[in-house]
Amino acid sequence: MTKPSSGGRAKLVTGSIPGHLVRQTTPAIVGVAAIMSVGIIDAYFIGQLGGDELAAISFIFPVITALQSLGVGVMVGVNSVVSRALGEGDEDRALARANLGMALGLAAGVAIGIALFALRRPLFALMQADAEILPLIDEYMAPFSLGFPLLITMMGMNGVLRGQGAAKSNTTVLIIYSAANWVLDPLLITGAFGIGGFGIAGAAYATLGGWLAAIIAAWWILGKHQLPIAPAAMRGCNWPAQVRAIARVAGPAAFTNSINPAGLAVLTSLLAVEGAAAVAGFGVGGRLQSFAVVPLLALSGSIGAIVGQNWGAREYDRARRALVQAGMFCVAYGAAAALVLYMARGWFAELFSDEADVTAAAAEYLAISVWGYAGYGILITVNGALNAIDRASNALALSISRVLLVMIPVAWIARASLGTQAVYIGELAANWIGGLAAIAIAWRVLWHPFGERSG
């Protein structure tokens, strides 16, 4: 395939910074909302199967979120190296890195999928899932594990699109993935047109179908952009150096994005002693919260291309201004979203279950956790910027410290006196302290002179 001409300088290093933030983030909001809607729709149809099935998906949710975060790590790694190469004006290196990143992602997905399939049962037993729920979990996780390489492949392709600032095309891929899920969920979970569904396993089958549809679309879309799928571009590109460049960001970014859901998995295990209703309510609240923070997640993804291209072009002041403006949005939106969810928490909880103890648990979780949205937004946006400038190790240290030094210890220590509320307070404290720590690290890394010399 012939490589299209770049048409000049990377497009995000000139022009209005607020304009770039809006143009890159708005399509991303649609894409992330589409992805999050899959979880909401899954929970809705699985909730119709019964309380045990809803509890099972609540155990599964933080685990698959952590696994999906490995895919996000691949996407962030590819985004980072591609955007910086384009910012430096080296399109050949950007094309080589793009194709190598997609190939590495596929290989990693196969290895992780095999390991997950082998370890899926002991993993959930360790999380305190009881004997009635474990078979339901296994029905979902077996096909999900085998199809996992499809997810990583899709994420690698999206990393290439994001790195070149193709926000609308990236969103198109995500919408296709989500739309396939929307159609397949009711057909495969509960059944339709006189055909019985597969129960909780149907949700996994629908997810695999969505990934496959997205990969086909991404393959076609990439061919129309600056950096198409071109395996020949990897020849003579100094593989060891390029692999190290990608892995230096992708590895830490994967763990950075997976540490929060891993922490939520620990919180789920702490709630398990309170019964299935507490776990189910936590799962419902978590799904609602994931949807509420969509604009923050979209911003954390779009900031990478803007900061990465400007850092690669040595436009350091533009990169810094973009991050400051993004942080201001996090504070404003986080406060507004928290107020809406707090006021309507009971109504939202009742959408997913008619069992009083489940809805009460979900409403209690939302009453506390929502007030940390602003801090969480700042944290993930700063992480996106750090990954973009090849400071993924700082983002990783920040995320690990937030979970291991704040979230889990607070929940563990306070649960004897506060019960389930201790888990919610642990998450709230982690978001606020993590946000403040992110501000300090961003100031140290992006505003300190050594960042410019090594950018």
Stockholm file with secondary structure:
# STOCKHOLM 1.0

chainA/1-455         MTKPSSGGRAKLVTGSIPGHLVRQTTPAIVGVAAIMSVGIIDAYFIGQLGGDELAAISFIFPVITALQSLGVGVMVGVNSVVSRALGEGDEDRALARANLGMALGLAAGVAIGIALFALRRPLFALMQADAEILPLIDEYMAPFSLGFPLLITMMGMNGVLRGQGAAKSNTTVLIIYSAANWVLDPLLITGAFGIGGFGIAGAAYATLGGWLAAIIAAWWILGKHQLPIAPAAMRGCNWPAQVRAIARVAGPAAFTNSINPAGLAVLTSLLAVEGAAAVAGFGVGGRLQSFAVVPLLALSGSIGAIVGQNWGAREYDRARRALVQAGMFCVAYGAAAALVLYMARGWFAELFSDEADVTAAAAEYLAISVWGYAGYGILITVNGALNAIDRASNALALSISRVLLVMIPVAWIARASLGTQAVYIGELAANWIGGLAAIAIAWRVLWHPFGERSG
#=GR chainA/1-455 SS CCCCCCCSSCTTSSSCHHHHHHHHHHHHHHHHHHHHHHHHHHHHHHHTTCHHHHHHHHHHHHHHHHHHHHHHHHHHHHHHHHHHHHHTTCHHHHHHHHHHHHHHHHHHHHHHHHHHHHHHHHHHHHTTCCTTTHHHHHHHHHHHHHHHHHHHHHHHHHHHHHHTTCHHHHHHHHHHHHHHHHHHHHHHHTEETTEECCTHHHHHHHHHHHHHHHHHHHHHHHTTSSSCCCGGGGTTSCHHHHHHHHHHHHHHHHHHHHHHHHHHHHHHHHHHTTCHHHHHHHHHHHHHHHHHTHHHHHHHHHHHHHHHHHHHTTCHHHHHHHHHHHHHHHHHHHHHHHHHHHHTHHHHHHTTCCCHHHHHHHHHHHHHHGGGHHHHHHHHHHHHHHHHTTCHHHHHHHHHHIIIIIIHHHHHHHHHHHTHHHHHHHHHHHHHHHHHHHHHHHHHHHSSHHHHHHC
#=GC SS_cons         CCCCCCCSSCTTSSSCHHHHHHHHHHHHHHHHHHHHHHHHHHHHHHHTTCHHHHHHHHHHHHHHHHHHHHHHHHHHHHHHHHHHHHHTTCHHHHHHHHHHHHHHHHHHHHHHHHHHHHHHHHHHHHTTCCTTTHHHHHHHHHHHHHHHHHHHHHHHHHHHHHHTTCHHHHHHHHHHHHHHHHHHHHHHHTEETTEECCTHHHHHHHHHHHHHHHHHHHHHHHTTSSSCCCGGGGTTSCHHHHHHHHHHHHHHHHHHHHHHHHHHHHHHHHHHTTCHHHHHHHHHHHHHHHHHTHHHHHHHHHHHHHHHHHHHTTCHHHHHHHHHHHHHHHHHHHHHHHHHHHHTHHHHHHTTCCCHHHHHHHHHHHHHHGGGHHHHHHHHHHHHHHHHTTCHHHHHHHHHHIIIIIIHHHHHHHHHHHTHHHHHHHHHHHHHHHHHHHHHHHHHHHSSHHHHHHC
//
